[in-house]
């Protein structure tokens, strides 16, 4: 979810700092297929059908898909903002692993975001004493606000890193053959 919010914000910031959307066209993210595959696995996993198919293997699949995305991020860590994305990714992965393949969510944050509880078919669980609690979903965008949901510090770091990446790439100079004629 945070990626869906960070992308348009990154483009807006890039435009505000006089970047060009066209500068994004030559961008190459190594191992993009690994990141996309990992994220798609999670999208499917957190549906009723995915939950049924995965069964008790769901937590292990979630950890593996999160680790795959983290590896793709590491492969691109030299890009602007990607070190921040990596820090957020490893924070989330650590919290998920420490809590048995689930991301704990604060009950108060869930309520604030408009969720009665963690619900089924989600990566979130409410635990009384989660491991690595400061890295879990403790923040909320309140119900009634677009994209209301719960977030972790890792999610915030991932979003900030993506915004920096996009805005920086938009500011890079065009190759001479692509530059507008004077």
N, C-alpha and C positions, 0 to 999 in steps of 0.2 A: 504494500500500500504506500509506504513512504516513497518508493521510487516513482510512483505515479504522481505524487505531489511535487517531488524534487525536480523532475524533468521540466515542467512548465515554469517553475520558479527559476531554474537555471537559465532557461531561455530568456525569461524576462530580465534577469540580472545581466545576462550577456548583452541584451539590447540596450539596457540602461548605461552600460559602460562602453557603448558604441561598437559592440561586436556585431558580427554578421552571421546570420543563420547558415548561409552558404559555406562558411568556414567549417561547419560540422560535417560536410559531405565527404571529406577526405579522411575522417577519423577512423582509425582501425583499433578495435578492442580485441586483443589476442585471447583466444579460447572463449570467444563469445558464446559459442555453441554449448560449452560446459556450463556457463552461467545461466543461459536460457533454459537448458535442460533441467538444471537444479531447481530453478524457479517454477518451471512448468510442473515438475513433480510435486512441488508444494501446493500449487494451485489445485491440482487434481486430488492430492492427499487430503486436503481440507474441505472436501465435498462429501456428501452422504455416500455416494458410490465409491469414492476413493477410500474413505474410512472403512467401508465394508470389505473392499478388496484387500486392503493392507492388513486389516485385523490387528493382531498383536504385534506385527512387524512395523506398524505405523511409526512408533518412536524411533526405531533404528533407521527407517527410510528418511524420516525428517532430519536426523543427525547427518546421514550420508549426503542428502541433497544440500543441506546447509554447508557442509564441508566442501562439497564440489564448487558451490558458488564462491566460497572463501578462497579456494585454490585459483579460480579464474581471476579473482580480485588481486591476489598476490602476483600472478603472472603480469599484471598491468600496474603494479604498485609505483612505478616511476612516473606515471601520468599525474598531472596536477590533480590534487584532491583525493587520489586513490589511497594514499597512506591513511587518510582519515576514514575512508570507506573500509579499509582493512581493519582498522582499530574497532570500528563499529561492528564489523562482521565477526571478528574474533570474540568480542564482548558477548554478542548474541549466541555464538556457538558455545562459549564457555557456560553461559547460563542454561542453555538447552541441555548440554551434556550433564551438567551438575544436577539437573532435575529430571533425570531419567528419560530424556527425549521429548520433554515438554517445556514450553516457555510459561513460567508462572505469571499470572496477572494479578495485580492488586484488586481486591474486591471493590474498594472505593473508586478506583480508576474505572473499572468496568461499569459501575453504576453511573458515574459521571458521563461516560461515553454513551449511556443509554442502553446498556446490556444488562439483562437481569442477572446473568452469571456468565461464566466462560462458555457455556453452551457445548453442544456436540459438534463434531466435525470442525474443530479448530485446533490450532497449536497451543492455545492458552488453557491453563488450569489454575484454579485457585488453591494454593497450598497455605497451610497455617504458618509454616516456617520455611520458606523456600531457600535453597542454597543460593549464594551469590545474589541475594535480594536486591541490592542496588542496581544490578544489571538486568533485572526482569522488567516486565511491562508495568511500570509504576506511574507513567504519565498518561494523561487523557486529553483528547480534544473533545470537548463537551458535546452531548447530544444537541442537535439543532444546528450545529456548525458543520459545513461541508467536510467530509472525510472524518467524521467523528469515529474515534477508535482509541485503543490503548497502544502505547508505544514505550519502548525501552530507550535507555541512553544510547545503546548501540544503533537503534533505528534512527535516532536524531543525528548521530555521527555519520551514518550512511547517507542520509539526506543532505547534510551539509557538504560532504565530500562530493556528491553528485552535482550539487549546485556549483561548487568551485570548478569541477571538471568541465562542465558545459560552458560556464561563463568564460573560463580561461581559453578553451578551444575556440570559442566564438571571437575572441580578441586576437588570436594568432594571425600573422600576416598571410595573405593569399600568396600562393606560388606565383612567380612572375607571369607565367602563361595564363593565369586566371585573373590577374589584376585588371581592373577596368582601365580602358585607354584614357590617357590624360587629355 
